[in-house]
Amino acid sequence: MALSALAPFLLGALAPFLMRFLGRKVAYLFFLLPLGLFLHLLGYLPRVAAGERVREDWAWVPGLGIAFGFYLDGFSLLFALLILGIGAVILLYGASYLEHHPHQDRFFLFILAFMGSMLGLVLAGDLVTLFVFWELTSLTSFLLVGLEHERASARRAALQALFVTVFGGLFLLAGFVLLALAGGSYSLEALLAQDLTAHPYYPALLLLLALGAFAKSAQFPFHFWLPNAMEAPTPVSAYLHSATMVKAGVYLLARFHPTLGGGELWQALLLPVGGVTMLLGAYAALTATEIKRVLAYSTVSVLGLLTFLLGVGTEGAVKAMVLVLLAHALYKGALFLVAGSIDHGAGEKKVDRLGGLLSAMPLTALAGFLAALSMVGLPPAFGFVAKEFFYKALEGSPLLLPAFLASLLLVGVALLAGVKPFLGERPPHLHPHESPWPLWGGPLLLGLVGLAFGLLTPEVGRLLVAPAVVAIWGQEVPVKVYFWDGFNPVLLLSLATVLAGAGAFAARRGLRRLALPYSADRAYDRILEALEGLAKWQTALLQHGYLRLYAATVLGVGLLLTLLPALRAGVRWPALEGVRLYEALILLLMATAAFYAARTRSPIFAVVALGLVGYGIALVYLFYGAPDLAMTQLLVETLTVLVFAFVFAAMPRFARDRPVPWKALVGAGVGAAVTLGVLATSGQAPLPPVSEFFAEESYQSAFGRNVVNVILVDFRALDTLGEVVVLVLAGLGAYVLLRRKHGNSGA
């Protein structure tokens, strides 16, 4: 499983080089990797359907119990098969759709990296592993949405998607930390075996995890980023924002259902958010005018529906959720690809300006009809089965009303996106032609799979749906999926949904006049503007450019944090005894030099005075038996004085400032605090030296005989790493400045 998750990253890294040296046609072969991984994981299906779970672990941070772990059960296998199966179709489609695109090589690099990220997310068996792949999906989706970065709208959409999903990821990270503390483990398998609904951390960790999931799955009020992400090329939209990434939040909520689900807080959180998202997305989809935005808002609606069903939390609702998720991935992926084929063959994206394409694009039309059939919920498509179980799970509940309203609006969306472009009279400005075979073959294949799943419902239920439901529910439950349950109220409600949806489709222009007063997208812009204004204000307040005030602020705060608590604690200062005359003279000389350095207007004299202070410190080291420190101090002080002297010789005299009393107070206070602190610590009981510890442990624990080296690279490894990073950054900065100067002089 680890190789399955990492293989797309490897191929993605090689893709630009393969295309450069072997030609762009090699891109048509990239789909073989996800196809091979799909067949490999398909081999796990009988074992998983029989109730077996597969786990792989590699020690990562064993001291903290963190592993690079993977976990395969019925739910993660279902998601993995969707990611790889639809991913293979997308790669073949993208090779044709973007054949002449200037960034085609980047597309395959990013899309394969995203595929690996999403695959690692659903197969992760450890919280840390899951979070790493979770954030990788946000990063790679940002790169994909902004693929055509020359356009300002694409850059804005990419940044918006990144901000929202990473914002949610911060809450998710905090939730994972609390979850690990509450459950006592980072292992997913260990956590799923516990019920944490009675734990004191439960409200906080559920809220944090839900916020992360809502942001990723475009739940209200985070729903606005997904339609804007339609700035990405069609293969990206079909893959990320229909079948995979946007379902990651739903996956997360369903994955932790055995541990966190079923309580009143769970329902109070998921039901209203999912219900509002479901209705809002369906209305926005039916009233949108661009075909990809129509499909994007309908995806928002279905994501809300999935969250809504998880909030209901019954066995029937969980079963319906899995069926809707599977059906939606097939028909929505197909409809997005149909939209791309229409754009390629007809050159039009506005749904009101499309029509009559059936004769010119019959194969694309067939794919659209099959996908719309499943989305409407008519037999024999698999969407019919999903809708029947969906209504059956809510039968007799008041929650059925909002679900019915959303469903009839989505029926209108299916007619708008999958049927209307091909029927009716063709507008005179259209001159369509059938697209290349990968552009109609991919959506037609997904449409046919949806049809086959409907005809093979019992087998699909036994092999795919039942294991996923058992994994979500957390224990063995009877799961029976059937195609036909006879004539009953649920069937009548499905027929009423289709008829009402046809009426909503006919009345869509009237519905557009009912503009919503709230725009989350505009609210996002206002929030960013407010944050920018706040940043400018605090920058002007704190980053004012006055170096002396910076120093005074830092020193003053440090003085308050150290001196006042020490005085309140009643520290006893030792008596000054045994001070020799030459020591007092050295101290007096240092104090005089420091005072002169603060008062002089000459930079050279100030440097010399500070040098006297440094040489005085070196003498103190020498007096107290530290010749190595004294030598180091002398060398450093000499070098510093020389460097400053050379630099300050070319500088003007110091400006004469107006006397400010608080500067003297800060300086005197800091000096007094340091002096009293040294006296206080020197008067405490001596602590055992650490040298013995380092001498013993350097060889036994770190296997090194050079104690200094071991301290630097083992005991103080992070500190040394930070110092190395600082030096590297300084070197890079100097290199850039030198190159810039060289380039300017050459110009």
C-alpha positions in Angstrom: 0.0 0.0 0.0 2.9 2.4 0.7 4.3 1.7 -2.8 0.8 2.3 -4.2 0.6 5.7 -2.6 4.2 6.7 -3.5 4.3 5.4 -7.1 2.3 8.4 -8.5 4.8 10.8 -7.0 7.6 9.0 -8.7 5.9 9.0 -12.1 4.9 12.6 -11.7 8.5 13.6 -11.0 9.5 11.8 -14.2 6.6 12.9 -16.4 8.1 16.3 -17.6 11.4 14.6 -18.5 9.6 11.7 -20.3 7.5 14.1 -22.3 10.6 16.3 -23.2 12.7 13.4 -24.5 10.0 11.0 -25.8 7.5 13.5 -27.0 4.0 14.5 -25.8 2.4 11.4 -27.1 4.0 9.5 -24.2 1.4 11.2 -22.0 -1.2 8.8 -23.4 0.6 6.0 -21.5 0.5 7.6 -18.1 -2.9 6.2 -17.4 -1.3 2.7 -17.2 0.0 3.4 -13.7 -3.3 4.1 -12.0 -4.9 1.3 -14.0 -2.3 -1.1 -12.8 -2.7 0.1 -9.2 -6.4 -0.2 -9.6 -6.1 -3.8 -10.6 -3.7 -4.4 -7.8 -6.0 -3.1 -5.1 -8.9 -4.8 -6.8 -7.2 -8.0 -5.7 -7.9 -7.1 -2.1 -11.6 -6.9 -2.7 -12.5 -10.5 -1.8 -10.4 -10.4 1.4 -11.9 -7.1 2.5 -15.4 -8.2 1.6 -14.8 -11.1 3.9 -14.1 -8.8 6.8 -10.3 -8.7 6.6 -8.3 -5.6 7.4 -4.8 -5.0 6.1 -2.3 -2.9 8.0 1.3 -1.8 7.1 3.6 0.1 9.5 7.1 1.6 9.3 8.6 3.2 12.4 8.7 6.9 11.9 9.0 8.5 15.4 9.0 5.5 17.6 9.6 7.5 20.8 6.2 9.2 20.2 4.4 6.2 18.9 4.2 7.7 15.4 4.4 5.4 12.4 4.3 5.8 8.6 1.3 3.5 8.6 -1.4 2.4 6.1 -4.7 0.8 6.8 -7.1 -0.9 4.3 -10.7 -1.7 5.0 -13.9 -1.6 3.1 -14.3 2.2 3.2 -10.7 3.1 2.3 -10.7 0.5 -0.5 -13.8 2.0 -2.0 -12.2 5.4 -2.0 -8.9 4.1 -3.4 -10.6 2.3 -6.3 -12.5 5.5 -7.1 -9.3 7.6 -7.0 -7.4 5.2 -9.2 -10.2 4.2 -11.6 -11.4 7.7 -12.3 -7.8 8.9 -12.2 -6.9 6.6 -15.1 -9.8 8.0 -17.1 -8.7 11.6 -16.3 -5.1 11.0 -17.3 -6.1 9.6 -20.7 -8.6 12.4 -21.1 -6.1 15.1 -20.1 -3.5 13.8 -22.6 -5.9 14.7 -25.4 -7.7 17.7 -23.9 -4.4 19.4 -23.1 -2.3 18.0 -26.0 -1.4 21.5 -27.2 -1.4 23.2 -23.8 1.8 25.0 -22.9 1.8 23.6 -19.4 0.8 20.0 -20.2 4.0 18.6 -18.6 3.2 20.5 -15.3 -0.3 19.2 -15.5 0.8 15.6 -15.3 3.4 16.4 -12.6 0.7 18.0 -10.4 -2.1 15.6 -11.2 0.0 12.5 -10.4 1.3 14.1 -7.2 -2.3 14.9 -6.3 -3.3 11.3 -7.0 -0.6 10.0 -4.7 -1.6 12.5 -2.0 -5.3 11.5 -2.2 -4.4 7.9 -2.3 -2.1 8.2 0.8 -4.9 10.2 2.6 -7.5 7.4 2.3 -5.0 4.6 2.9 -3.3 6.3 5.9 -3.3 4.3 9.1 -1.8 6.9 11.4 -3.0 10.4 12.3 0.3 12.0 11.3 0.5 10.2 8.0 -3.1 11.2 7.3 -2.4 14.8 8.1 0.7 14.9 5.9 -1.2 13.6 2.9 -4.2 15.9 3.8 -2.0 19.0 3.4 -0.4 17.6 0.3 -3.8 17.5 -1.4 -4.3 21.2 -0.6 -0.8 22.1 -2.0 -1.2 20.0 -5.2 -4.8 21.2 -5.8 -3.5 24.8 -5.5 -0.9 24.1 -8.2 -3.6 22.5 -10.4 -6.2 25.2 -10.0 -3.5 27.8 -10.8 -2.1 25.8 -13.7 -2.9 28.7 -16.1 -1.3 31.2 -13.8 -1.1 33.9 -16.5 -4.8 34.6 -15.8 -5.6 36.7 -12.7 -8.8 34.8 -12.1 -6.9 31.5 -12.0 -4.4 32.9 -9.5 -7.2 34.2 -7.3 -9.1 30.9 -7.4 -5.9 28.9 -6.5 -5.1 31.1 -3.6 -8.6 31.1 -2.3 -8.8 27.3 -2.4 -5.4 27.1 -0.7 -6.3 29.6 2.0 -9.6 28.0 2.9 -8.4 24.4 2.9 -5.2 25.1 4.8 -7.2 27.3 7.2 -9.3 24.2 7.9 -6.1 22.1 8.1 -4.9 24.1 11.1 -8.0 23.2 13.0 -7.7 19.6 11.9 -4.1 19.4 13.2 -5.2 20.6 16.6 -8.1 18.1 16.5 -5.7 15.3 15.7 -3.5 16.2 18.7 -6.5 16.2 21.0 -7.7 12.9 19.5 -4.4 11.3 20.1 -4.3 12.5 23.7 -7.9 11.3 24.3 -7.4 7.9 22.6 -3.8 7.4 23.8 -2.5 6.5 20.3 -1.9 7.9 16.8 -2.9 4.6 15.3 -6.1 4.8 13.3 -7.0 1.2 14.0 -6.5 1.7 17.8 -8.6 4.9 17.7 -11.4 3.4 15.7 -11.8 0.7 18.3 -12.7 3.3 21.0 -15.8 5.3 21.8 -14.7 8.8 22.8 -18.1 10.5 22.9 -17.9 10.6 26.7 -14.4 11.9 26.9 -13.9 15.5 28.3 -12.0 16.5 25.1 -14.9 15.3 22.9 -16.6 18.6 22.2 -13.4 20.4 21.3 -11.9 17.7 19.2 -15.2 17.1 17.3 -15.5 20.8 16.5 -11.9 21.0 15.3 -12.2 17.9 13.1 -15.5 19.1 11.7 -14.1 22.5 10.8 -11.2 20.9 8.9 -13.6 18.6 7.1 -16.1 21.4 6.3 -13.4 23.6 4.8 -12.0 20.7 2.6 -15.5 19.5 1.5 -16.9 23.0 0.8 -19.6 23.0 3.4 -21.4 26.2 4.3 -19.9 28.8 4.9 -16.8 27.5 3.1 -18.7 26.5 0.0 -17.6 29.4 -2.2 -14.1 28.2 -3.0 -15.2 25.2 -5.0 -17.2 26.9 -7.8 -14.4 29.5 -8.1 -11.9 26.6 -8.6 -13.6 25.9 -11.9 -10.9 28.2 -13.3 -8.9 25.0 -13.5 -8.9 23.0 -16.8 -11.7 20.6 -17.1 -9.8 17.4 -16.3 -8.7 19.0 -13.0 -12.3 20.0 -12.2 -13.6 16.5 -13.0 -11.0 14.9 -10.8 -10.4 17.2 -7.8 -13.7 18.9 -7.4 -16.1 16.1 -8.2 -14.7 12.6 -7.5 -11.8 13.0 -5.0 -10.5 15.9 -3.0 -13.7 17.6 -2.1 -14.9 14.3 -0.7 -11.9 14.1 1.6 -13.8 16.0 4.3 -16.7 13.6 4.0 -14.2 10.7 4.2 -12.7 12.1 7.4 -16.1 12.5 9.1 -17.2 9.0 8.0 -13.9 7.5 9.0 -14.2 8.7 12.6 -17.9 7.9 12.9 -17.2 4.8 15.0 -15.2 6.9 17.5 -17.0 10.3 17.5 -20.3 9.8 15.7 -23.9 9.3 16.9 -24.2 11.7 19.7 -26.4 14.8 20.0 -23.5 17.2 19.4 -22.6 15.2 16.2 -26.1 15.6 14.9 -26.4 19.3 16.0 -23.2 20.1 14.1 -23.6 18.0 10.9 -27.3 18.2 10.3 -27.7 22.0 9.9 -24.4 22.5 8.1 -25.1 19.7 5.7 -28.7 20.7 5.2 -27.9 24.4 4.4 -25.1 23.4 2.1 -27.4 20.9 0.3 -30.2 23.4 -0.4 -27.9 26.4 -1.1 -25.8 24.4 -3.5 -28.8 23.0 -5.4 -30.4 26.4 -5.8 -27.1 28.0 -7.0 -26.5 25.1 -9.4 -29.9 25.5 -11.1 -29.6 29.2 -11.4 -25.9 29.3 -12.7 -25.3 30.0 -16.4 -21.9 28.5 -17.1 -21.9 24.7 -17.4 -18.9 24.0 -15.1 -20.3 26.3 -12.4 -23.6 24.5 -12.7 -21.8 21.2 -12.0 -19.6 22.7 -9.3 -22.6 24.0 -7.3 -24.4 20.7 -7.7 -21.3 19.0 -6.3 -21.5 21.4 -3.3 -25.1 20.3 -2.8 -24.3 16.6 -2.9 -21.4 17.1 -0.5 -23.9 18.7 1.8 -26.2 15.8 1.3 -23.5 13.3 2.3 -22.7 15.4 5.4 -26.4 15.5 6.1 -26.7 11.7 6.0 -23.7 11.3 8.3 -25.4 13.7 10.7 -28.6 11.5 10.7 -26.3 8.7 11.7 -28.6 5.7 11.4 -27.6 2.4 9.7 -29.9 3.2 6.8 -28.4 6.8 6.4 -24.8 5.4 6.4 -25.8 2.9 3.7 -27.4 5.6 1.7 -24.4 7.8 2.1 -22.1 5.2 0.6 -24.5 4.6 -2.3 -24.8 8.3 -3.0 -21.1 8.8 -2.8 -20.4 6.0 -5.3 -23.1 7.1 -7.7 -22.1 10.7 -7.6 -18.4 10.0 -8.3 -19.4 8.2 -11.5 -22.1 10.5 -12.9 -20.5 13.8 -11.8 -17.1 12.8 -13.2 -18.8 11.9 -16.5 -20.7 15.2 -16.6 -17.6 17.3 -16.1 -15.8 15.4 -18.9 -18.9 15.9 -21.1 -18.7 19.6 -20.4 -15.1 19.6 -21.5 -16.0 17.7 -24.7 -18.7 20.3 -25.4 -16.3 23.1 -24.9 -13.8 21.4 -27.2 -16.3 20.5 -29.9 -18.7 23.5 -29.8 -16.6 26.2 -28.2 -19.3 27.3 -25.8 -19.7 27.2 -22.0 -23.0 29.1 -21.4 -25.8 26.6 -20.9 -28.4 29.0 -22.3 -26.4 29.3 -25.5 -26.2 25.5 -26.0 -28.6 23.2 -27.8 -29.0 20.9 -30.7 -25.6 19.2 -30.4 -26.9 15.6 -30.7 -26.5 15.2 -34.4 -22.9 16.6 -34.4 -21.7 15.1 -31.1 -23.7 11.8 -30.7 -21.2 10.0 -28.6 -20.7 12.9 -26.2 -24.5 13.2 -26.0 -24.8 9.5 -25.1 -22.3 9.9 -22.3 -24.3 13.0 -21.1 -27.6 11.2 -21.2 -26.3 8.2 -19.2 -24.8 10.5 -16.6 -28.0 12.6 -16.4 -30.0 9.4 -16.1 -28.1 8.4 -13.0 -28.2 11.9 -11.5 -32.0 12.2 -12.0 -32.4 8.8 -10.4 -34.1 6.8 -13.1 -33.7 3.0 -13.6 -31.7 1.2 -14.5 -28.9 3.6 -13.5 -27.1 3.2 -10.2 -28.3 6.7 -9.2 -31.8 5.2 -9.0 -30.7 2.8 -6.3 -28.9 5.5 -4.4 -31.9 7.8 -4.4 -34.2 4.9 -3.3 -32.1 4.1 -0.3 -31.6 7.8 0.4 -35.4 8.4 0.7 -35.8 5.1 2.6 -33.3 6.2 5.2 -35.3 9.4 5.8 -38.8 7.9 5.5 -41.2 9.2 8.2 -38.8 11.9 9.3 -39.2 15.7 9.0 -35.7 15.7 7.5 -37.3 14.3 4.3 -38.6 17.7 3.3 -35.3 19.5 2.8 -33.9 16.4 1.2 -36.8 16.3 -1.3 -36.3 20.0 -2.1 -32.6 19.6 -2.8 -33.2 16.4 -4.9 -35.8 18.0 -7.2 -33.5 21.0 -7.8 -30.7 18.5 -8.6 -33.0 16.8 -11.1 -33.3 20.2 -12.9 -29.5 20.5 -12.8 -29.1 17.1 -14.5 -31.5 18.1 -17.3 -29.7 21.5 -17.6 -26.1 20.0 -17.8 -26.6 16.6 -19.3 -29.7 16.9 -21.6 -30.3 20.5 -22.7 -27.0 21.0 -24.6 -27.9 18.1 -27.0 -31.6 18.6 -27.6 -33.7 21.4 -29.1 -32.7 23.9 -31.7 -29.1 24.6 -32.3 -28.1 28.3 -32.0 -26.7 29.7 -35.2 -23.4 30.7 -33.7 -22.5 27.0 -32.9 -20.6 24.9 -35.4 -19.9 21.8 -33.4 -18.0 18.6 -34.2 -17.4 15.4 -32.3 -14.4 15.5 -30.0 -11.4 13.1 -30.2 -12.2 9.6 -28.8 -10.5 10.2 -25.3 -12.9 13.1 -24.8 -16.0 11.1 -25.3 -14.6 7.7 -24.4 -13.9 8.7 -20.8 -17.3 10.0 -19.9 -19.0 7.3 -21.8 -17.1 4.7 -19.9 -18.1 6.2 -16.5 -21.7 6.4 -17.7 -21.7 2.8 -18.7 -20.1 1.8 -15.4 -23.0 3.6 -13.6 -25.5 1.7 -15.8 -23.7 -1.6 -15.1 -23.6 -1.0 -11.4 -27.4 -0.5 -11.4 -27.9 -3.7 -13.3 -25.5 -5.5 -10.9 -26.7 -3.9 -7.7 -26.6 -7.0 -5.4 -23.0 -7.8 -6.4 -21.9 -4.1 -6.0 -23.6 -4.0 -2.7 -21.9 -7.2 -1.5 -18.4 -6.3 -2.7 -18.2 -2.6 -2.4 -21.1 -1.1 -0.4 -21.4 -3.6 2.5 -17.7 -3.5 3.5 -17.7 0.3 3.4 -20.8 0.5 5.6 -19.4 -2.0 8.1 -16.1 0.1 8.3 -18.0 3.3 8.9 -20.4 1.8 11.4 -17.6 0.2 13.3 -19.1 -3.2 13.8 -20.8 -5.9 11.8 -24.2 -4.9 10.6 -26.4 -6.6 8.0 -26.2 -4.7 4.7 -28.5 -5.7 1.8 -28.5 -3.7 -1.3 -31.2 -4.4 -3.9 -32.3 -2.7 -7.1 -36.1 -3.0 -6.8 -38.2 -3.0 -3.7 -41.6 -3.0 -5.4 -44.2 -0.2 -5.6 -44.1 1.7 -2.3 -44.2 5.3 -1.1 -40.5 5.7 -1.6 -40.8 4.9 -5.3 -43.7 7.3 -5.6 -41.6 10.0 -3.9 -38.8 9.3 -6.5 -41.2 9.8 -9.3 -42.6 13.0 -7.8 -39.0 14.2 -7.5 -38.4 13.7 -11.2 -41.6 15.5 -12.2 -41.0 18.4 -9.8 -37.4 18.6 -11.0 -38.6 18.9 -14.6 -40.8 21.8 -13.4 -37.8 23.4 -11.6 -35.8 23.1 -14.8 -38.5 24.9 -16.8 -38.7 27.6 -14.2 -35.0 28.2 -13.8 -35.0 31.7 -15.3 -37.6 32.8 -12.8 -35.6 31.3 -10.0 -32.6 33.4 -11.1 -34.4 36.5 -10.1 -34.5 35.4 -6.5 -30.9 36.6 -5.8 -29.5 35.5 -2.5 -28.7 38.5 -0.2 -25.6 36.7 1.1 -22.5 36.1 -0.9 -19.8 34.1 0.8 -17.4 35.0 -1.9 -17.8 38.7 -1.3 -17.5 38.1 2.4 -14.2 36.4 1.8 -12.9 39.4 -0.1 -14.1 41.7 2.7 -12.3 39.6 5.3 -9.0 39.7 3.3 -9.3 43.4 2.9 -9.9 43.8 6.7 -6.9 41.6 7.4 -4.7 43.6 5.0 -5.8 46.8 6.7 -5.0 45.4 10.1 -1.6 44.2 8.9 -0.8 47.7 7.5 -1.9 49.4 10.8 0.1 47.0 13.1 3.1 47.2 10.7 3.1 51.0 10.9 2.8 50.8 14.7 5.4 48.1 15.4 7.7 48.2 12.3 8.3 51.9 12.4 12.0 51.7 11.3 13.5 53.4 14.5 16.2 51.0 15.6 16.7 52.5 19.0 13.0 52.2 19.8 13.1 48.5 18.7 16.0 47.9 21.2 14.3 49.8 23.9 11.0 47.9 23.5 12.7 44.5 23.6 14.9 45.4 26.5 12.1 47.1 28.4 9.8 44.0 28.0 12.6 41.7 29.0 13.2 43.9 32.1 9.6 43.6 33.1 9.6 39.9 32.6 12.7 39.2 34.6 13.4 41.9 37.2 9.9 42.4 38.6 9.2 38.7 39.3 12.6 38.4 40.9 12.0 41.3 43.2 8.5 39.9 44.1 10.0 36.5 44.9 12.3 38.2 47.5 15.7 37.0 46.0 18.5 37.3 48.5 21.5 39.0 47.0 24.9 37.9 48.3 27.2 40.4 49.9 30.0 41.7 47.9 33.1 40.5 49.7 36.7 40.1 48.7 36.7 42.5 45.8 40.3 43.4 45.0 41.6 46.8 44.0 42.6 46.0 40.4 39.2 44.3 39.9 37.4 47.5 41.0 39.6 49.6 38.8 38.8 47.4 35.8 35.1 47.6 36.6 35.4 51.4 36.9 37.2 51.6 33.6 34.5 49.5 31.9 31.7 51.6 33.4 33.4 54.8 32.2 33.9 53.5 28.7 30.3 52.3 28.5 29.1 55.8 29.6 31.4 57.5 27.1 30.2 55.2 24.3 26.6 56.2 25.0 27.4 60.0 25.1 29.9 60.5 22.2 28.9 61.7 18.8 31.8 60.1 17.0 31.3 56.5 15.7 35.1 55.8 16.0 35.2 56.9 19.6 32.1 54.8 20.4 33.7 51.7 18.8 36.9 52.2 20.8 35.0 52.7 24.0 33.0 49.5 23.5 36.3 47.8 22.7 37.6 48.8 26.1 34.5 47.2 27.7 35.2 44.0 25.8 38.9 43.9 26.8 37.8 44.5 30.4 35.6 41.5 30.3 38.5 39.5 28.8 40.6 40.5 31.8 37.9 39.5 34.2 37.8 36.0 32.6 41.6 35.9 33.0 41.5 36.9 36.6 39.0 34.1 37.4 40.9 31.2 35.7 39.4 31.1 32.2 42.2 31.8 29.8 40.5 30.1 26.9 37.5 32.4 27.3 39.8 35.4 27.7 41.6 34.5 24.5 38.4 34.1 22.6 37.0 37.4 23.9 40.2 39.2 22.9 40.2 37.8 19.4 36.5 38.5 18.8 36.7 42.0 20.3 39.7 42.9 18.2 38.1 41.7 15.0 34.9 43.5 15.9 36.6 46.8 16.7 38.6 46.6 13.4 35.5 45.9 11.3 33.4 48.6 13.0 36.3 51.1 12.6 36.6 50.5 8.9 32.8 50.8 8.4 32.2 53.7 10.7 35.1 55.7 9.2 33.0 56.3 6.1 29.8 57.2 8.1 28.8 60.7 9.3 28.8 61.7 13.0 25.9 60.5 15.2 22.9 62.8 15.1 22.3 64.7 18.3 19.1 63.4 19.8 16.8 65.2 22.1 17.5 63.8 25.6 14.8 61.2 26.5 14.8 60.2 30.2 13.2 56.8 29.6 16.1 55.6 27.5 18.4 56.1 30.5 15.9 54.4 32.7 15.7 51.4 30.4 19.5 51.2 30.1 20.0 51.5 33.9 17.3 49.0 34.6 18.7 46.4 32.2 22.1 46.8 33.6 20.8 46.5 37.1 18.7 43.4 36.2 21.7 41.6 34.6 23.9 42.5 37.5 21.4 41.3 40.1 20.7 38.2 38.1 24.3 37.2 38.0 24.7 37.9 41.7 21.5 35.9 42.5 22.5 32.9 40.5 26.1 32.9 41.8 24.7 32.8 45.3 22.6 29.7 44.8 23.6 26.2 45.7 25.9 24.8 43.1 24.4 22.4 40.6 26.1 19.2 39.6 28.2 19.7 36.5 26.8 18.5 33.2 30.2 17.6 31.9 30.2 14.2 33.6 26.8 13.4 31.9 28.1 14.3 28.4 31.4 12.5 28.9 29.6 9.3 29.8 26.7 9.4 27.3 28.7 10.7 24.3 30.1 7.3 23.6 27.4 5.1 25.2 24.4 6.8 23.6 25.8 8.6 20.5 28.8 6.3 19.8 31.2 9.3 19.6 34.5 9.9 21.4 34.7 13.6 20.6 32.5 15.1 23.2 32.2 18.5 21.6 31.2 17.1 18.3 28.6 14.8 19.8 27.1 17.7 21.7 26.8 19.7 18.5 25.3 17.0 16.3 23.4 14.9 18.7 22.5 16.6 22.0 22.1 20.0 20.4 21.1 18.8 17.0 18.1 21.1 16.4 20.1 24.1 17.6 22.9 23.2 15.2 20.4 22.7 12.4 19.0 26.1 13.1 22.4 27.7 13.0 23.2 25.9 9.7 19.9 27.1 8.2 20.7 30.7 9.2 24.1 30.4 7.6 22.7 28.9 4.4 20.1 31.6 4.2 22.7 34.3 4.8 24.9 32.8 2.1 22.0 32.6 -0.4 21.1 36.2 0.4 24.7 37.3 -0.2 24.8 35.3 -3.4 21.7 36.9 -4.7 22.9 40.4 -3.9 26.2 39.8 -5.5 24.5 38.4 -8.7 22.2 41.4 -8.7 25.1 43.8 -8.4 27.0 42.0 -11.1 24.0 42.1 -13.4 23.5 45.8 -12.8 27.1 46.6 -13.5 27.1 44.5 -16.6 24.0 46.3 -17.9 
